[in-house]
Amino acid sequence: MKTRLVAGLALLSTGLLAGAFGYGATNVATTFDAVPLDVRLTFHSALMQMNGPVMQTAMALAVLSSLVLAVLTRGAPRLLAGAACGLAVVSFLVTRFGNVPINQKIKVWAVTAPPPDHAAILQRWENFNIVRTVTALVAFLLIITLVMRSSRGTHH
């Protein structure tokens, strides 16, 4: 029972993380490219203020629930949960050391002016965003696989 509860939490939290990053990558980031730079910088700064606590919580829950699931299981489920945990950690590290420092620069640009190389820096932010989105999505897929395999095993 405890393992099923943790598996459900891992499924929910990795799904929320993948969904949030996926929405950001497909809708928000593409919209950033469609608006004038000053609008993007202002919106980006405001969005990151709101995103900070929400995304940190989602990443922490995805990491912790996957880790606990790996501890509670054996064999292939342990490997799947452990890999999902590792990928959620990668999403966190890319965010913390890739996107967040650029977000800090964007905050300054929003009230001053962007540097001449701002396009390359914004592209680097988008590249980091793609990496964290893919790692979160794969973590979610691994947890889906784990849950599907375990539910198949309980119905036979």
C-alpha contacts under 8 A as a table, 3 or more apart, distances in Angstrom:
res1	aa1	res2	aa2	distance
1	M	4	R	5.17
1	M	5	L	6.30
2	K	5	L	5.14
2	K	6	V	6.25
3	T	6	V	5.12
3	T	7	A	5.97
3	T	69	L	6.67
3	T	72	L	6.37
3	T	73	T	7.59
4	R	7	A	4.93
4	R	8	G	6.09
5	L	8	G	5.08
5	L	9	L	6.29
6	V	9	L	4.98
6	V	10	A	6.05
6	V	65	S	6.14
6	V	66	S	7.98
6	V	68	V	7.20
6	V	69	L	6.03
7	A	10	A	4.99
7	A	11	L	6.03
7	A	65	S	7.45
7	A	66	S	7.69
7	A	69	L	6.24
7	A	143	I	7.70
7	A	147	V	6.82
8	G	11	L	4.99
8	G	12	L	6.08
9	L	12	L	5.03
9	L	13	S	5.93
9	L	65	S	6.26
10	A	13	S	5.22
10	A	14	T	5.85
10	A	61	L	7.56
10	A	62	A	5.91
10	A	65	S	4.85
10	A	66	S	5.43
10	A	69	L	7.55
10	A	143	I	6.90
11	L	14	T	5.52
11	L	15	G	5.87
11	L	140	F	6.72
11	L	143	I	5.83
11	L	144	I	6.56
11	L	147	V	7.86
12	L	15	G	5.11
12	L	16	L	6.06
13	S	16	L	5.08
13	S	17	L	6.13
13	S	58	A	6.12
13	S	59	M	7.77
13	S	61	L	5.86
13	S	62	A	4.89
13	S	65	S	7.74
14	T	17	L	5.03
14	T	18	A	6.03
14	T	58	A	7.71
14	T	59	M	7.88
14	T	61	L	7.93
14	T	62	A	4.98
14	T	88	A	7.80
14	T	136	A	6.79
14	T	137	L	7.77
14	T	139	A	6.51
14	T	140	F	4.88
14	T	143	I	7.64
15	G	18	A	5.14
15	G	19	G	5.85
15	G	137	L	7.70
15	G	140	F	5.48
16	L	19	G	4.98
16	L	20	A	5.94
16	L	58	A	6.94
17	L	20	A	5.22
17	L	21	F	6.15
17	L	55	M	7.35
17	L	58	A	5.70
17	L	59	M	6.51
17	L	62	A	7.32
17	L	136	A	6.30
17	L	137	L	7.96
18	A	21	F	5.25
18	A	22	G	5.71
18	A	133	T	6.34
18	A	134	V	7.96
18	A	136	A	4.82
18	A	137	L	4.78
18	A	140	F	6.60
19	G	22	G	4.91
19	G	23	Y	5.93
19	G	137	L	7.86
20	A	23	Y	5.23
20	A	24	G	6.15
21	F	24	G	4.97
21	F	25	A	6.04
21	F	129	N	7.74
21	F	132	R	7.43
21	F	133	T	5.09
21	F	136	A	7.53
22	G	25	A	5.11
22	G	26	T	6.05
22	G	133	T	5.92
22	G	137	L	7.81
23	Y	26	T	5.31
23	Y	27	N	5.56
23	Y	28	V	6.91
24	G	27	N	5.50
24	G	28	V	4.67
24	G	29	A	5.93
25	A	28	V	6.14
25	A	29	A	5.19
25	A	30	T	7.06
25	A	129	N	6.82
25	A	130	I	6.76
25	A	133	T	7.19
26	T	29	A	6.41
26	T	30	T	6.18
27	N	30	T	5.46
27	N	31	T	6.06
28	V	31	T	5.05
28	V	32	F	6.20
29	A	32	F	5.00
29	A	33	D	6.78
29	A	126	E	7.32
30	T	33	D	5.29
30	T	34	A	6.70
31	T	34	A	4.97
31	T	35	V	6.57
32	F	35	V	5.79
32	F	37	L	7.99
32	F	40	R	5.32
33	D	36	P	7.85
33	D	40	R	7.81
35	V	39	V	6.32
35	V	40	R	6.28
36	P	39	V	5.42
36	P	40	R	6.35
37	L	40	R	5.00
37	L	41	L	6.12
38	D	41	L	5.17
38	D	42	T	6.17
38	D	110	A	6.73
39	V	42	T	5.25
39	V	43	F	5.99
40	R	43	F	5.19
40	R	44	H	5.68
41	L	44	H	5.05
41	L	45	S	6.09
41	L	106	I	6.12
41	L	107	K	7.24
41	L	109	W	7.01
41	L	110	A	5.09
42	T	45	S	5.34
42	T	46	A	6.37
42	T	107	K	7.73
42	T	110	A	5.41
43	F	46	A	5.15
43	F	47	L	5.92
44	H	47	L	5.10
44	H	48	M	6.09
44	H	103	N	7.84
44	H	106	I	7.51
45	S	48	M	5.32
45	S	49	Q	6.48
45	S	103	N	7.04
45	S	106	I	6.57
45	S	107	K	5.26
45	S	110	A	7.30
46	A	49	Q	5.26
46	A	50	M	6.75
47	L	50	M	5.29
47	L	51	N	5.95
48	M	51	N	4.76
48	M	52	G	5.80
48	M	103	N	7.23
49	Q	52	G	5.66
50	M	53	P	6.78
50	M	54	V	7.08
51	N	54	V	5.23
51	N	55	M	5.62
52	G	55	M	5.62
52	G	56	Q	6.04
53	P	56	Q	5.21
53	P	57	T	6.09
54	V	57	T	5.29
54	V	58	A	6.27
55	M	58	A	4.92
55	M	59	M	6.01
56	Q	59	M	5.15
56	Q	60	A	6.04
56	Q	92	F	7.84
57	T	60	A	5.10
57	T	61	L	6.10
58	A	61	L	5.21
58	A	62	A	6.12
59	M	62	A	5.10
59	M	63	V	6.12
59	M	88	A	6.49
59	M	89	V	7.69
59	M	91	S	7.60
59	M	92	F	6.34
60	A	63	V	5.18
60	A	64	L	5.98
61	L	64	L	5.19
61	L	65	S	5.77
62	A	65	S	5.50
62	A	66	S	6.00
62	A	85	C	7.02
62	A	88	A	6.30
63	V	66	S	5.39
63	V	67	L	6.02
63	V	84	A	7.81
63	V	85	C	4.90
63	V	86	G	7.55
63	V	88	A	5.50
63	V	89	V	6.26
64	L	67	L	5.02
64	L	68	V	6.07
64	L	85	C	7.43
65	S	68	V	5.16
65	S	69	L	6.03
66	S	69	L	4.98
66	S	70	A	6.14
66	S	81	A	5.20
66	S	82	G	6.59
66	S	84	A	6.30
66	S	85	C	4.97
66	S	143	I	7.99
67	L	70	A	5.05
67	L	71	V	6.35
67	L	81	A	6.68
67	L	82	G	6.17
67	L	85	C	5.60
68	V	71	V	5.03
68	V	72	L	6.20
69	L	72	L	5.09
69	L	73	T	6.17
69	L	78	R	7.17
69	L	81	A	6.06
69	L	82	G	7.99
70	A	73	T	5.41
70	A	74	R	7.44
70	A	77	P	7.10
70	A	78	R	4.39
70	A	79	L	7.05
70	A	80	L	7.72
70	A	81	A	4.89
70	A	82	G	5.30
71	V	74	R	7.82
71	V	78	R	7.03
72	L	78	R	7.72
73	T	77	P	6.04
73	T	78	R	5.09
74	R	77	P	6.04
74	R	78	R	4.92
74	R	79	L	7.91
75	G	78	R	5.43
75	G	79	L	6.57
76	A	79	L	5.03
76	A	80	L	6.12
77	P	80	L	5.04
77	P	81	A	6.02
77	P	146	L	5.58
78	R	81	A	5.18
78	R	82	G	5.86
79	L	82	G	5.04
79	L	83	A	5.98
80	L	83	A	5.19
80	L	84	A	6.13
80	L	142	L	5.66
80	L	143	I	6.75
80	L	145	T	7.90
80	L	146	L	6.39
81	A	84	A	5.00
81	A	85	C	6.09
81	A	142	L	7.06
81	A	143	I	6.37
81	A	146	L	7.39
82	G	85	C	5.00
82	G	86	G	6.19
83	A	86	G	4.99
83	A	87	L	6.16
83	A	139	A	7.14
83	A	142	L	7.62
84	A	87	L	5.10
84	A	88	A	6.15
84	A	138	V	7.33
84	A	139	A	4.09
84	A	140	F	7.03
84	A	142	L	6.02
84	A	143	I	6.72
85	C	88	A	5.11
85	C	89	V	6.22
85	C	139	A	7.10
86	G	89	V	5.02
86	G	90	V	6.27
87	L	90	V	4.90
87	L	91	S	6.27
87	L	135	T	5.29
87	L	136	A	6.45
87	L	138	V	7.42
87	L	139	A	5.69
88	A	91	S	4.98
88	A	92	F	6.31
88	A	135	T	6.71
88	A	136	A	5.80
88	A	139	A	6.41
89	V	92	F	4.99
89	V	93	L	6.14
90	V	93	L	5.02
90	V	94	V	5.99
90	V	132	R	7.12
90	V	135	T	6.92
91	S	94	V	5.30
91	S	95	T	6.11
91	S	131	V	7.46
91	S	132	R	4.39
91	S	133	T	7.30
91	S	135	T	5.98
91	S	136	A	6.20
92	F	95	T	5.09
92	F	96	R	5.97
92	F	132	R	7.58
93	L	96	R	5.02
93	L	97	F	5.81
93	L	98	G	7.57
94	V	97	F	5.44
94	V	98	G	4.99
94	V	99	N	6.73
94	V	128	F	6.36
94	V	131	V	7.51
94	V	132	R	6.20
95	T	98	G	5.33
95	T	99	N	4.80
95	T	100	V	5.92
95	T	128	F	7.31
95	T	129	N	7.66
95	T	132	R	6.94
96	R	99	N	6.31
96	R	100	V	5.30
96	R	101	P	7.44
97	F	100	V	6.29
97	F	101	P	6.46
98	G	101	P	6.19
98	G	102	I	6.90
98	G	125	W	6.99
98	G	128	F	6.07
99	N	102	I	5.30
99	N	103	N	6.07
99	N	125	W	5.50
99	N	128	F	6.27
99	N	129	N	7.08
100	V	103	N	4.83
100	V	104	Q	6.29
101	P	104	Q	5.15
101	P	105	K	6.62
102	I	105	K	5.03
102	I	106	I	6.22
102	I	121	I	7.34
102	I	122	L	7.80
102	I	125	W	6.54
103	N	106	I	4.95
103	N	107	K	6.28
104	Q	107	K	5.22
104	Q	108	V	6.75
105	K	108	V	5.25
105	K	109	W	6.28
106	I	109	W	4.90
106	I	110	A	6.06
106	I	114	P	7.76
107	K	110	A	5.26
107	K	111	V	7.03
108	V	111	V	5.59
108	V	112	T	6.11
108	V	113	A	7.73
109	W	112	T	4.88
109	W	113	A	4.70
109	W	114	P	4.77
109	W	115	P	7.84
110	A	113	A	6.61
110	A	114	P	7.60
114	P	117	D	7.99
114	P	118	H	5.82
115	P	118	H	5.29
116	P	119	A	7.86
117	D	120	A	5.64
117	D	121	I	6.61
118	H	121	I	5.03
118	H	122	L	6.04
119	A	122	L	5.12
119	A	123	Q	6.10
120	A	123	Q	5.00
120	A	124	R	6.22
121	I	124	R	5.02
121	I	125	W	6.38
122	L	125	W	4.98
122	L	126	E	6.33
123	Q	126	E	4.98
123	Q	127	N	6.18
124	R	127	N	4.98
124	R	128	F	6.24
125	W	128	F	5.18
125	W	129	N	6.11
126	E	129	N	4.82
126	E	130	I	6.24
127	N	130	I	5.16
127	N	131	V	6.41
128	F	131	V	5.11
128	F	132	R	6.27
129	N	132	R	5.32
129	N	133	T	6.06
130	I	133	T	5.07
130	I	134	V	6.12
131	V	134	V	5.26
131	V	135	T	6.19
132	R	135	T	5.17
132	R	136	A	6.05
133	T	136	A	5.19
133	T	137	L	6.09
134	V	137	L	5.02
134	V	138	V	6.12
135	T	138	V	5.21
135	T	139	A	6.15
136	A	139	A	5.08
136	A	140	F	6.28
137	L	140	F	5.10
137	L	141	L	6.23
138	V	141	L	4.93
138	V	142	L	6.15
139	A	142	L	5.15
139	A	143	I	6.39
140	F	143	I	5.16
140	F	144	I	6.14
141	L	144	I	4.97
141	L	145	T	6.13
142	L	145	T	5.03
142	L	146	L	6.20
143	I	146	L	4.94
143	I	147	V	6.11
144	I	147	V	5.19
144	I	148	M	6.00
145	T	148	M	5.14
145	T	149	R	6.03
146	L	149	R	5.23
146	L	150	S	6.15
147	V	150	S	5.15
147	V	151	S	6.01
148	M	151	S	5.21
148	M	152	R	6.13
149	R	152	R	5.17
149	R	153	G	6.33
150	S	153	G	5.03
150	S	154	T	6.45
151	S	154	T	5.19
151	S	155	H	6.50
152	R	155	H	5.44
152	R	156	H	6.82
153	G	156	H	5.81
